[in-house]
């Protein structure tokens, strides 16, 4: 039986090898029908972009090739103008809540519940490899140094 949640949290380790040829999707929260509600993209300069529906925010901090980034992502469905989304990344398992490696919005436009977790690499040109590890999904905050 499919399960969907209006608020979800993710934690995962991520690194990439190669050159980012164009904006590349690396993670999504989707409805059980596969419709993306929250998307995380890696820009060509290593900046991370978070999209909550059509609302887009970015970090000022960057992730470099072969550097292990540890991510915390939060999604809460809204009514069309007040959805909550946040993304923090760190080089340790100490959660980032502010600064260059953190971004958030309280004006997200996505309204649906989440039924699918979708890590991916949308770069179809080759030469860019993604590596994921130690993933956690929860309906409550995962926090720093999760077991």
Buried (B, 14 or more C-beta within 10 A) or exposed (E): EEEBBBBBBBBBBBBBEBEBEEEBBBBBBBBEEEEBBBBBBBBEEBBBBBBBBEBBBBBEBBBEEEEBBBBBBBBBBBEEEBBBBBBBBBEEBEBBEEEEBBBBBBBBBBBBBBBBBEBEBBBEEEEBEBEBEEBEBBEEEBBBEBE
